[in-house]
Amino acid sequence: MARNNTTQLLYQAIRIEGGLIPAAELARLTTLQTPDKTEQTDSHYRIPKGLKLRDEVARFWKIGQSLWTDFQSLRLRKDVDAHQITVRNFLAPLLRDVLGFTDLAAGASVQASGHAYNIGYAAKNGQLPLILAGYTELLDTPTERFGELNTDSGKTRRRSPFMLAQEALNAANWG
């Protein structure tokens, strides 16, 4: 009969379901104390001398919180374009100022298989396509904003943000 090993975790908020990460492995990972084993020293993250990783994480967290607070008040307004304020006032600053995509550029498209996929934004010198949706736009609901103009019929094909991403990545052979 197979032996059933059980490991009790010290965390109340974590419950292991299935066998993807065994409880014993999670316990081992959470008890590593030496920074050189986990590669979590300040130098691994290129933190300037005199600063600590913990302080930098707290700093970027506070910037993100401030962006979110300002964005929450904008979401209550009915006289604004949801997509525009989401991108301009929350997502673009979050990507640029918190996550470090300093070269975020609007108007990006992926050209592949004879199609132009207007993804909207790109970072990392155009190598990272980013599709930014407004807070009212569901990721799996087709809209004209993420669609493609059919030049023969003059109609815009409706597409969801998820489908735009999937089609652009498939056409560019990313997968």
C-alpha positions in Angstrom: 0.0 0.0 0.0 1.3 3.5 -0.9 2.5 5.5 2.0 0.6 8.8 2.5 3.0 11.6 3.5 1.3 14.6 4.9 3.0 17.8 5.7 1.3 20.4 7.9 1.7 24.0 6.6 2.2 26.9 8.9 0.0 29.2 6.7 -3.7 29.3 7.3 -4.4 31.0 4.0 -2.8 28.3 1.9 -4.5 25.0 1.1 -3.0 22.5 -1.3 -5.5 21.1 -3.8 -4.3 18.3 -6.1 -0.7 17.3 -6.5 0.9 20.1 -8.6 2.9 21.5 -5.8 3.4 19.0 -2.9 2.9 20.4 0.5 6.4 19.3 1.5 7.9 21.2 -1.4 6.0 24.4 -0.5 7.1 24.0 3.1 10.7 23.6 2.0 10.5 26.7 -0.2 9.0 28.9 2.5 11.6 27.9 5.1 14.7 28.8 3.0 16.4 31.4 5.1 19.7 32.2 3.3 19.2 34.8 0.6 22.0 33.4 -1.6 20.0 30.2 -2.1 16.8 32.0 -3.1 18.5 34.7 -5.2 16.6 37.4 -3.3 19.4 39.7 -2.3 19.3 43.4 -3.1 22.0 42.9 -5.8 20.0 40.3 -7.6 17.3 43.0 -8.2 19.9 45.7 -9.1 18.9 47.8 -6.0 21.2 50.8 -5.7 23.5 50.7 -2.7 22.1 52.1 0.4 18.5 51.0 -0.5 16.8 47.8 0.5 14.6 45.5 -1.7 11.8 45.7 1.0 11.8 49.5 0.7 11.6 49.4 -3.1 8.8 46.9 -3.0 6.9 49.1 -0.5 7.6 52.2 -2.7 6.1 50.7 -5.8 3.2 49.2 -3.9 2.3 52.7 -2.6 2.6 54.1 -6.1 0.2 51.4 -7.4 -2.2 52.0 -4.5 -2.3 55.7 -5.2 -3.0 55.1 -8.9 -5.8 52.7 -7.9 -7.3 55.1 -5.5 -7.4 57.9 -8.1 -8.8 55.5 -10.7 -11.6 54.4 -8.3 -12.9 57.9 -8.0 -12.9 58.3 -11.8 -14.8 55.1 -12.2 -17.8 56.6 -10.4 -18.2 59.3 -13.0 -20.7 58.8 -15.8 -19.3 61.6 -18.0 -16.0 59.9 -19.0 -15.0 57.2 -21.5 -14.3 54.0 -19.5 -11.7 52.7 -21.9 -9.9 56.0 -22.1 -9.7 56.7 -18.4 -8.7 53.1 -17.7 -5.8 53.2 -20.1 -4.7 56.8 -19.5 -5.2 57.1 -15.8 -4.5 53.6 -14.5 -3.0 51.0 -16.8 -0.4 53.1 -18.7 0.9 54.7 -15.5 0.9 51.3 -13.7 2.8 49.6 -16.5 5.3 52.6 -16.8 5.8 53.7 -13.2 5.3 50.5 -11.2 6.1 47.6 -13.5 9.0 49.4 -15.3 7.8 49.4 -18.9 9.2 52.9 -19.5 9.0 52.7 -23.3 5.3 52.0 -23.4 4.1 53.2 -26.8 0.6 53.6 -28.2 -0.5 52.7 -31.7 1.3 49.4 -31.9 0.2 46.6 -34.2 1.5 43.2 -35.1 1.9 42.5 -38.8 1.7 38.8 -39.6 0.1 36.5 -42.2 -1.0 39.4 -44.3 -3.0 41.0 -41.5 -2.5 43.9 -39.2 -3.5 43.2 -35.7 -4.1 46.6 -34.0 -3.1 45.6 -30.5 -2.9 49.2 -29.2 0.3 49.2 -27.2 3.7 47.7 -27.0 6.8 47.8 -24.8 10.3 46.6 -24.8 11.2 48.2 -28.1 7.9 46.9 -29.7 8.7 43.3 -28.7 6.0 43.0 -26.1 2.5 43.5 -27.4 0.0 44.8 -24.9 -3.8 44.9 -25.3 -5.4 47.3 -22.8 -9.1 47.1 -22.1 -11.3 49.4 -20.2 -12.9 48.4 -16.9 -16.3 48.0 -18.6 -14.9 45.8 -21.4 -15.0 42.1 -20.6 -12.0 40.1 -21.9 -14.1 37.5 -23.7 -16.9 39.7 -25.1 -16.5 40.9 -28.7 -16.5 44.6 -29.4 -15.6 46.7 -32.4 -12.7 48.4 -30.6 -10.7 45.2 -30.8 -12.0 44.1 -34.2 -10.7 44.2 -37.7 -12.0 46.3 -40.6 -12.9 44.2 -43.6 -11.9 46.4 -46.6 -14.2 44.4 -49.0 -17.4 44.9 -47.1 -16.5 48.0 -45.1 -17.7 46.4 -41.9 -15.7 45.9 -38.7 -15.5 42.4 -37.4 -16.1 42.3 -33.7 -13.5 40.6 -31.6 -12.8 40.3 -27.8 -9.5 41.5 -26.3 -8.7 37.8 -25.6 -9.4 36.8 -29.2 -7.3 39.7 -30.6 -4.4 38.6 -28.4 -4.8 34.9 -29.4 -5.1 35.7 -33.2 -2.1 38.0 -33.1 0.1 35.6 -31.2 -0.9 32.7 -33.4 -0.3 34.6 -36.6 3.1 35.8 -35.4 4.0 32.2 -34.3 4.6 33.1 -30.7 3.1 29.9 -29.4 
